[in-house]
Structure formats: structure tokens, C-alpha cells
């Protein structure tokens, strides 16, 4: 393995950071150009619930709110689409200092991390959003009875986007559980037996994490906790397989 100086490390790091930043800028420009379409895509679950309601619309109460919403959409989209480039540049920076077996261990995790994040965000979009929005909209009361006042649903563009980002980020982050647990098993920090014996404790922790990451409604919390419990069981199976393979060597 060829040794290089600290200065050469910094030069290589700077080169890869600059390349990643330029890629991000290009993707950000494209995402900002299509930001209205991306935001429209995020609105689909809500629009589907409203059906043929021609009076449905989103509002913004601050002069700059709509601009910053589209800016945030572009930034978040660019970060998502640029993440494979960031991860690959990170791997290529580390690769010269790794042995072949270390590369074989690290590379699958670097590939699985963004895939699991996207999968988690997709679960939130296609599974949680329709249920959560239906639950929230149920509190609307546009035709009140005597003695009550109307409660009309008029979502803000920024509040809706913040809620969408919170849920998608929560699910994407939670779906990293197999990565974390298998890495800890490979490092010898935990064992499969420990994961099995502490299953009840893990379930309690999962519900606490779900309550922290999601909005304060039971539906979203349970919607996140259930996939996390399934991922926990999958992680046990993967860790057990890894330990068996390790014992054969």
C-alpha cells in the first residue's frame, strides 16, 4: 500500500469536496427549475384526498414564503439526488487506505444506506401520507351545526412542506436500523443473542424514537414503529447469518 503525506490527503480531499459541490450546484439548478413540479409531486397524496374539490388551494401568508418553499424543495431534492455522488467520493477518498477485505465490507453499506433512505421515504409517501392526511383533514368542519363555528382546512405551503420533509426524513433515517445493527454486530459490540433477548426493550425504544421523529399524532408514530419493528427482526436474521458465516472461517 502506497503511503502518501498529510498534505496530499488534504489536496485529494479538497479535490473531491470541490467536485461534489459542483455536482450539487448543477443538480440544484435543475431541481430549482423543476421545483414547482417536485412540489406538485409532494402534493399528490393531499390532492387525491380532496378529489374534485375545485375550491381547494394552499396559501402563503408571508411575501417571501413561496420563494423559500421552492428554494427548500430544490435544496432537499438536490441533496437527495447528489447523495450517491457524495457517498462515492467519500468511498474513493478512503479506498486507497483500505485493505481489500475492508473495501468489501464498506462498499455494500455505502450502497445500502441511500437505498434504504429512499425506500423509507417512499414508504412515508405512499403509505403514511394518505393515512395521515386523511386523519388530519377529518377535523375540518366546513358545515357546522347550530352553536358551532366552521373549521376550514387551508394548508400553508411552508407548513405542508415542513411536515412532508419531517416525515420522509424520519422514515428514511429509521430505515437505517439494519445498517447500524449489522455494523455493531460485525464490530463485536452486540450479538444476535443480545438482540433477541432485548427485543422487548427494543420495542419500547422504537416507539420512543417514533414519537420523537414524527408529528404528535398516534397514526404517524405507529406507522413508523411498525416498519421499524419489522426491520429489527430482519436485522436479527442478517446478524445471525453474518455470525454463522464468520464461524465457518
N, C-alpha and C positions, 0 to 999 in steps of 0.2 A: 504494500500500500504506500503510495507516494505521499510524502509529508509536504505540507505547504505552510507558509508562515501565517501569522495572525493577520498581517496586512493583506495578504492575498485572500484570506477568508472574508475580510471586510469588503474588499473590491468585488468579490464574487457575490456577496450578499447585496451590496448596493446595486449591482447589475440586475439581479433578479427582482429586487424591490421596484426598481425603475420600470422594468419590463411589465411587472404585474400592475403597476399604477397606470401605465399607458394603456394596457388592455382594459382595465377598469374604466378609464376615461372614454375609450371608444364605445364600450358596451353601454356605459351610462348615457352617452349621447343618443344612441339608438333607442334605449329604454325611455328616455325623456321624450323623444319624438313620438313614440307609441304609448306614452304614459296614459293617455285617455282611454286607449283600447285595453291596456293592462288593468286600469281601474274598473273599466266596464266588465272585464272578466271576473274581477273580485266581487262585483255587484250581482252576478248572475244568480247565486242562491237566494238573495233577497228579492230580486225581481221575479223569480219563479214563484215565490210565495205570494207576491202582490197580484200575480195573474194579470188580468186585463184592467187593472185599476189605472185609468188614464190620468188620475189626479196625483198619483204617487210621484214624489220628487225628493231629492236631497237638498239641503240648504247649507249655506255658509254665512256666518254672522260677522266675520272679520274680513276686511277688504283684501288681505293677503292670504287668507286661509286656503282658498282653492289653489293658488300658485304653490304654496308649500306642500299641499297634499300631493300634487303631481310631482313635485320635486322629491318628496319622500318615497313615492311609488317608484320613481326612476332609480333612486339610490338603493333601495331594498332589492329591486329587481336586478340591478347591476351587480350587487354583492352576491346574489344567488347565482347568477349566470357566470360570474367571474370566479366563483369558488373553486371549480375544477382547475383553473389555471393557477390560482394561489397555492392549492394543495400540491400540484405537480411541481411548481417552482420550489416549494418547501422541500419536497422529496428530493429533487435534483440537487439542492444545496447540501442536504445531508448525505446523499448516496455515496460520494467519494470517501467519506469517513466510516462507512458501514461495511461489515463483512457480508458475504453472500447470504448466509442464513438470517442475518439481521434484516437485510433487504426483503427477503421472502416473508418475514414476519410483519414488517412495517407496511409494505405495499398494499396487502389486502385490506388493512384497517383504513388506510388513506382513501381507498376506493369506496369502501363500505360507508364511511362517515357521511359524505354528501348524499349518497343514495338513500340512506336511512332517514336523513333530514328531509329530503324531498318526499319520501314515502310518508313520513309523519305529517308533513304539511298537507299532502294530498288527502290523507285520512280526515284531517280537520276540515278541509274544503268540501269534500264530497259527502262526508258522514256527519260531522258535528255542526257545520254551519246551518244546513236546513233544519235540524232539530232545534238548535239554539235560537235561531231567528224566529222560528215558529213559536217557541216558548215566550220570547220577549214580546213579540207582536200581539200575543194573546191578551196583554194588559191594555191594549188600545180599546177605547170606548167612545167611538165617534157618534153613537146614537144613544145618549144617556137617557135613563128613565127619570121620572119626576124626583126632584130632590138631589140629583147628582149633576156633575159637570162633565163636559166632554174631555176625554183624554185622547189626543190625536198623535199618531206616530209621525214625527217629522225628523228623520235622522240627519245629523250633521255629517258632511263629507269627511271631516277630520276625525270625528269620534268613531265613525264606522271603520275607517282605515286603521285607526289605533287598535280597535277591537280585533279586526282581522289579523293584523300583524302579531298581536299578543297571542292569539290562539294558534296561529300557524307556527310561530316561534316556539311556543310551549310544546306543541306536539313534535316538532322537528327535534327539539332538544331532548324530550323524553324518549324518543326512539333511538337515542344514542346508548341506551342502557346495555344492550348486548355488547357494544364496543367496550364500555367501561368494565363490565363484569368479566368478560373474557380476557381483557388485558390484565386485570388484577389476578385472575387465575393463572395466567401464563407467567406472571411475575412472582407467583407464590404467596401473594398477600392473602388470598382466600382460597377455599377449596369447595368442591361440589357439595361435600357433606355439610359444610357450613351454610351454603346457600339453601339447602333443603331443610336443615334444622331451624334456620332463622326465617322460614317462609312467612310465619305469622307477623313477625316484626317487620319484614319487608313490605307486607301488605299495608300495615299501618303507615310506614314511611311513604309508600306510594301515594296513599290518599292525602297525606300531608303535603307532599310535593305537588300533587294535582291541584290541591286547594290554593297553593301559593302561585302556581303558574297560570291558572285560568281565572276568568272573572268570577265574582262571588255568587255563582248560581250552581245548584246541585247538578244540573244536567251536564254542564261542561266538565265539572270535576269528575263525575262518574264516567263521562265519555272519554276522558283522558286516563283515568285509573284502570279501566278495563283493558285497553291495549297494553298498558304498562305491565299489568299482571301477566298477560299472555307473553309479552316479551321477556319477563322474568323467567317464566317456565321454559321458553325457548333457550334462554341463556344458560339455564341449568343443563339442558340437553347438549348444547355446544360445549360447555365446560367439561361435562362428563366424557364426551368424545375426545376432547383435547387431552385429558388426563390418561385415557386409555392409550392414545397414540404415543404419548410421552413414555408410558410404562413399557411399551414394546421396544423402545430404542435401547 
